[in-house]
């Protein structure tokens, strides 16, 4: 059973930076990893994703501010978040896709709070 462990959330002022990390356990090949977020009363939304080949995509709201790292070296993916805004406040979840593209494995979530 795959397990994802996230860390790096916290409280930061607007304009600040945080780096989230997500370590995936197990020896199975991971085909893609990504970060999602869910604000109170909102649906979970995709923030950034990256494939095993290194192709990445970002939500429009974070383009130019967030960067997702490659993960193939040690099955750990990072999300560098710069110029944070109050609207980035949410619980951030890491996700991984293994052999079944229809199934995502999720981490426990880490809270990011940006104060104005």
N, C-alpha and C positions, 0 to 999 in steps of 0.2 A: 504494500500500500504506500503510495507516494505521500510524502509530507512536505509542506512548505512552511518555513518559519521566517517571519518578517521581523524587521527591526528598523529603528531610525526615526520613528515619528516623534512629534513633540509640539511645543508651542513656540512660535516664531513671530516676529513683527513683520508687517507688510514690507516687501522689498528684500526680505531675508532669504536664506537658502536652507534647504534640508536635503539629506541624501537617505533614501530608503534602500534597504537591502532585503533580498529574499533568497534563502538557501533551500534548494530542493534536495531531499534525501533520495537514496535508491540509485540503482544502476541502469534503470531503463532509459532509453533515448528520449529526450525531450524535443519535440518538434517546434514548439513555440512557447514563449512566456510573455506575460503582460501584466500591466497594472490597471486596476479599475478603482473607482472611488464611489462612495455613496454618502451623500449629505443627508441630514435629517429631513424626512418627508419627501425625499427624492428617490428616483430609481438609480440603481447601480449603472454607472457609465464607464465605457472604456476610456482610459487616459493615454496609454501607450502600449505598443506591442512590438515584439521582435521575433523573427523566425530563426531557425537553426542556421540558415544560410546568411543571416545578418540583415535581412530586409526589415525595416522598421516603419511604423506609422504612428501618428499622433492625433489626438483630438484637436480640433481647431483652437479650442480655448487655451491649450498649453503649448502650441507650436512656438518655437523660438525661446521658450523658457525652460522646458523640461527636456531631459535627455535620458533615453533608456540605453543601458549597456548591453553588450553581447554577454552570453551566459555559458557558452560551450566549454570554456576552460575548466570551470569547477561547479557548474550547475548553480551558479549564484548570479542573480540579475539585480542591477541597481537602477534606481530612478533618481537622477540628480534634478532637483527642483530649485530653480533660481527665480528671483523677482516674484516671490510669492505674493498672492493677493488674498484678501479675506474670503473671496468666493472659492478659493481652493480648499477651504476648510471642509474636511470630510474624513471618513474612515477609508483608508487605502488598503486594497486587497491585491495580493499577488495571485496570479493564476498560471497554470502550466497545462499544456496539451501534450499528451504522450502519443501512443499509437492510434487511439480512437479520436479522430478530429471532432467528434460530436461531444466529447466529454472534457470538462475542465476540472482540474483539481485546484482547490482554493486554500490560501493561507487563512490565518485567524483574523487578520486585519490589524492595522496600526493607525492610531488617531493622529491626524495633522490638524492643528489649529493655527490660523493666521489672524493675528490681531491687527486692527487698523490704527 
